Amino acid sequence: MRSTTMPGFHHQRSLWSVRAAKDLAYPPPALKNIVVGLQGMEPRFADERAVVEVINPSEIEPKNLFRAQLEKRIGVAKAKAFWELVACIL
């Protein structure tokens, strides 16, 4: 498959369980991103300081980092109410 660079890579960002129609290229190590569960080709970098551990996205926990952080911050019951409200709006 042809690889394409994901638009919007910025310096020091976290990307969690990213899916796309095409395989994506990992961001350059110089950007110091944390990338977990990116659907893409196995990364190859000339910079030996880059730490890369390829994990199947289906093995990533939690599946939704935003949801997990919200539940930890405000509690499971309030987070559930939040998602129910969002579902009504959408």
CYANA upper distance limits for C-alpha pairs under 8 A (distance plus 0.5 A):
  1 MET  CA     22 LYS  CA      8.02
  1 MET  CA     23 ASP  CA      7.42
  2 ARG  CA     22 LYS  CA      7.88
  2 ARG  CA     23 ASP  CA      7.45
  3 SER  CA     22 LYS  CA      7.46
  3 SER  CA     23 ASP  CA      5.80
  3 SER  CA     24 LEU  CA      5.78
  3 SER  CA     25 ALA  CA      6.23
  3 SER  CA     40 GLY  CA      7.90
  3 SER  CA     41 MET  CA      7.58
  4 THR  CA     22 LYS  CA      7.98
  4 THR  CA     23 ASP  CA      7.28
  4 THR  CA     24 LEU  CA      5.53
  4 THR  CA     25 ALA  CA      6.06
  5 THR  CA     24 LEU  CA      6.08
  5 THR  CA     25 ALA  CA      5.25
  5 THR  CA     26 TYR  CA      7.51
  5 THR  CA     27 PRO  CA      7.78
  6 MET  CA     24 LEU  CA      6.47
  6 MET  CA     25 ALA  CA      7.15
  6 MET  CA     26 TYR  CA      8.27
  6 MET  CA     27 PRO  CA      8.20
  9 PHE  CA     13 ARG  CA      8.22
  9 PHE  CA     27 PRO  CA      7.01
  9 PHE  CA     31 LEU  CA      8.48
 10 HIS  CA     31 LEU  CA      6.97
 10 HIS  CA     33 ASN  CA      8.13
 11 HIS  CA     30 ALA  CA      8.46
 11 HIS  CA     31 LEU  CA      4.89
 11 HIS  CA     32 LYS  CA      6.58
 11 HIS  CA     33 ASN  CA      6.83
 12 GLN  CA     31 LEU  CA      6.46
 12 GLN  CA     32 LYS  CA      5.44
 12 GLN  CA     33 ASN  CA      5.08
 12 GLN  CA     34 ILE  CA      7.68
 13 ARG  CA     32 LYS  CA      7.94
 13 ARG  CA     33 ASN  CA      5.29
 13 ARG  CA     34 ILE  CA      6.69
 14 SER  CA     33 ASN  CA      6.32
 14 SER  CA     34 ILE  CA      5.14
 14 SER  CA     35 VAL  CA      6.39
 14 SER  CA     36 VAL  CA      8.35
 15 LEU  CA     33 ASN  CA      8.06
 15 LEU  CA     34 ILE  CA      6.72
 15 LEU  CA     35 VAL  CA      5.30
 15 LEU  CA     36 VAL  CA      6.60
 15 LEU  CA     38 LEU  CA      8.14
 16 TRP  CA     35 VAL  CA      6.70
 16 TRP  CA     36 VAL  CA      5.35
 16 TRP  CA     37 GLY  CA      6.40
 16 TRP  CA     38 LEU  CA      7.50
 16 TRP  CA     64 ASN  CA      8.32
 16 TRP  CA     65 LEU  CA      7.34
 17 SER  CA     36 VAL  CA      6.39
 17 SER  CA     37 GLY  CA      4.70
 17 SER  CA     38 LEU  CA      5.97
 17 SER  CA     39 GLN  CA      8.04
 17 SER  CA     57 PRO  CA      6.80
 17 SER  CA     60 ILE  CA      8.06
 17 SER  CA     63 LYS  CA      7.64
 17 SER  CA     64 ASN  CA      8.20
 18 VAL  CA     36 VAL  CA      8.38
 18 VAL  CA     37 GLY  CA      6.73
 18 VAL  CA     38 LEU  CA      5.24
 18 VAL  CA     39 GLN  CA      6.56
 19 ARG  CA     38 LEU  CA      7.07
 19 ARG  CA     39 GLN  CA      5.87
 20 ALA  CA     24 LEU  CA      7.97
 20 ALA  CA     39 GLN  CA      7.30
 22 LYS  CA     40 GLY  CA      8.16
 23 ASP  CA     39 GLN  CA      6.28
 23 ASP  CA     40 GLY  CA      4.56
 23 ASP  CA     41 MET  CA      6.61
 24 LEU  CA     38 LEU  CA      8.03
 24 LEU  CA     39 GLN  CA      6.85
 24 LEU  CA     40 GLY  CA      4.95
 24 LEU  CA     41 MET  CA      7.13
 25 ALA  CA     40 GLY  CA      6.52
 25 ALA  CA     41 MET  CA      6.92
 25 ALA  CA     43 PRO  CA      7.73
 26 TYR  CA     35 VAL  CA      8.41
 26 TYR  CA     38 LEU  CA      8.31
 26 TYR  CA     40 GLY  CA      7.87
 26 TYR  CA     41 MET  CA      8.43
 26 TYR  CA     43 PRO  CA      6.70
 27 PRO  CA     31 LEU  CA      7.52
 27 PRO  CA     33 ASN  CA      7.80
 28 PRO  CA     32 LYS  CA      8.30
 28 PRO  CA     45 PHE  CA      8.35
 29 PRO  CA     33 ASN  CA      7.67
 29 PRO  CA     45 PHE  CA      8.17
 29 PRO  CA     47 ASP  CA      7.81
 29 PRO  CA     50 ALA  CA      6.27
 36 VAL  CA     55 ILE  CA      8.47
 36 VAL  CA     57 PRO  CA      8.38
 36 VAL  CA     60 ILE  CA      8.33
 37 GLY  CA     55 ILE  CA      7.10
 37 GLY  CA     56 ASN  CA      7.18
 37 GLY  CA     57 PRO  CA      4.96
 37 GLY  CA     60 ILE  CA      7.12
 38 LEU  CA     57 PRO  CA      7.50
 39 GLN  CA     57 PRO  CA      7.74
 42 GLU  CA     54 VAL  CA      7.57
 43 PRO  CA     52 VAL  CA      7.95
 45 PHE  CA     50 ALA  CA      7.65
 55 ILE  CA     59 GLU  CA      7.50
 55 ILE  CA     60 ILE  CA      8.03
 56 ASN  CA     60 ILE  CA      7.68
 62 PRO  CA     68 ALA  CA      7.15
 64 ASN  CA     68 ALA  CA      6.84
 65 LEU  CA     69 GLN  CA      6.60
 66 PHE  CA     70 LEU  CA      6.60
 67 ARG  CA     71 GLU  CA      6.65
 67 ARG  CA     79 ALA  CA      8.22
 68 ALA  CA     72 LYS  CA      6.72
 69 GLN  CA     73 ARG  CA      6.58
 70 LEU  CA     74 ILE  CA      6.54
 70 LEU  CA     75 GLY  CA      7.84
 70 LEU  CA     79 ALA  CA      6.81
 71 GLU  CA     75 GLY  CA      5.10
 71 GLU  CA     76 VAL  CA      5.23
 71 GLU  CA     77 ALA  CA      8.46
 71 GLU  CA     78 LYS  CA      8.10
 71 GLU  CA     79 ALA  CA      5.90
 72 LYS  CA     76 VAL  CA      7.76
 74 ILE  CA     78 LYS  CA      6.63
 74 ILE  CA     79 ALA  CA      7.01
 75 GLY  CA     79 ALA  CA      6.64
 76 VAL  CA     80 LYS  CA      6.54
 77 ALA  CA     81 ALA  CA      6.84
 78 LYS  CA     82 PHE  CA      6.66
 79 ALA  CA     83 TRP  CA      6.78
 80 LYS  CA     84 GLU  CA      6.73
 81 ALA  CA     85 LEU  CA      6.70
 82 PHE  CA     86 VAL  CA      6.74
 83 TRP  CA     87 ALA  CA      6.61
 84 GLU  CA     88 CYS  CA      6.90
 85 LEU  CA     89 ILE  CA      6.94
 86 VAL  CA     90 LEU  CA      6.70
